[in-house]
Each structure stands twice: as C-alpha cells, then as structure tokens.
Amino acid sequence: MVSFVDAMLQPTDDDEDLLAMQEQTRAARQSIRDIRADLRFYADLLLVGTIYHDDIAMDAGKLGLKSMKASKAEMILIQQTVKVINQ
C-alpha cells in the first residue's frame, strides 16, 4: 500500500504544486533532523500532514509526540517548523 501511494504521489514535470510540497517536506525533515530518533516518526507525521492538509496525520503526529513525552525544546522546534509550513 505504501509503495502504491508513494508511486501515485510522484510528480510529473508539470505538477508544480506537488513539487513544491515535496520541497517543503524535505526542508521540514531537515529542520527536525536533530530531535530524538523515537520522536522523528511522529514529528514527520505531523509535519507532512500539515503540508498535505491531512487532519488525521496531524492528529496522529500530535498524539504520538505527546505519548513519547517530547520535551519542551523539542516541541518548540516542531511547532516553529509547523509555523513556517503554514506561512
């Protein structure tokens, strides 16, 4: 299923919106590269969900970060990245 979805989301040369979203995803992932490895999955879920306007992914990411007890500093970094995405 993951492979299918990934293949369906591959941009074509004329798909500027999807290319922009992929660049945002790359930049967002780069911004969280230094947080704990066990949090990165949930942070990535929240950030990519934000980029793709996926409320379910965003909620799952938030719940995961809470359950993994993300520190205040980690949450600030993630929230700052979300703010940049939403600009």
C-alpha positions in Angstrom: 0.0 0.0 0.0 2.8 2.4 0.9 4.5 1.8 -2.4 1.3 2.4 -4.3 0.6 5.7 -2.5 4.2 6.8 -3.0 4.0 6.0 -6.7 0.8 7.9 -7.0 2.3 10.9 -5.4 5.3 11.1 -7.7 5.2 14.4 -9.6 5.2 14.8 -13.3 7.2 17.6 -14.9 4.1 19.9 -14.9 3.0 19.3 -11.4 4.4 22.4 -9.7 2.2 22.1 -6.6 3.3 18.6 -5.8 7.0 19.5 -6.4 6.6 22.4 -4.0 5.1 20.1 -1.4 7.9 17.7 -1.8 10.4 20.5 -1.3 8.6 21.7 1.8 8.7 18.1 3.1 12.4 17.9 2.5 13.0 21.2 4.3 10.7 20.2 7.2 12.5 16.9 7.7 15.9 18.7 7.6 14.7 21.0 10.4 13.9 18.1 12.7 17.0 16.0 12.0 18.5 16.6 15.4 15.5 15.5 17.6 15.4 12.1 19.2 15.0 9.3 16.7 12.0 7.9 18.5 10.2 11.2 18.0 11.1 11.8 14.4 8.4 9.5 13.1 5.6 11.4 14.9 7.1 14.8 14.1 7.3 13.7 10.4 3.7 12.6 10.5 2.6 15.9 11.9 4.7 18.0 9.5 3.9 16.0 6.4 0.2 16.0 7.5 0.4 19.8 7.8 1.9 20.2 4.3 -0.7 17.9 2.7 -3.6 19.3 4.8 -4.2 15.8 6.3 -6.0 16.3 9.6 -5.8 12.6 10.6 -2.0 12.5 10.1 -1.6 15.8 12.0 -3.7 14.4 15.0 -1.8 11.1 15.0 1.5 13.0 15.0 0.4 15.2 17.9 -0.8 12.2 19.9 2.4 10.3 19.2 4.6 13.3 20.3 2.5 13.5 23.5 2.7 9.8 24.2 6.5 9.8 23.6 6.9 12.7 26.1 8.6 15.2 23.7 10.5 17.8 25.7 9.5 21.4 25.7 12.5 22.3 23.5 11.6 19.5 21.0 8.0 20.7 20.8 9.1 24.3 20.3 11.3 23.2 17.3 8.4 21.2 15.8 5.9 24.0 16.4 8.3 26.5 14.8 8.5 24.2 11.7 4.7 24.0 11.6 4.5 27.8 11.6 7.0 28.0 8.7 4.9 25.5 6.8 1.7 27.5 7.4 3.1 30.8 6.1 
